[in-house]
Amino acid sequence: MSRYFTEDAPYGLVPWSAIGKVVEVETPVIDSIINIYNVVHERNWWEEGRSAKDLGLLGLTLAQIKEYVTTGTRRQQAEIDTSDLPINRPLSGAADARV
């Protein structure tokens, strides 16, 4: 198994998908590639990859994310119930492809 694939999934594709979900942008091609990698590698990259929470983006608005990546400062990241955010919802049609 090439490191290009094993690093691309958890440190590239999964974070981009997570960012898309936080800002409510669909990433169907990225999600499909991750699901294919899951099957080929017999691993769950959704669980092993960097999540929005890992990136410090969970609960931030698009404006807050832009400020964070521009200045390195996060403001008003309150403790919120994240159970109903898009990042925590299952992907439609993707559950069957997950390992």
Secondary structure as GFF3:
##gff-version 3
##sequence-region A 1 99
A	DSSP	alpha_helix	3	8	.	.	.	ID=ss1
A	DSSP	pi_helix	9	13	.	.	.	ID=ss2
A	DSSP	alpha_helix	14	22	.	.	.	ID=ss3
A	DSSP	alpha_helix	28	41	.	.	.	ID=ss4
A	DSSP	alpha_helix	45	48	.	.	.	ID=ss5
A	DSSP	alpha_helix	62	71	.	.	.	ID=ss6
A	DSSP	three_ten_helix	86	88	.	.	.	ID=ss7
A	DSSP	three_ten_helix	95	97	.	.	.	ID=ss8
###
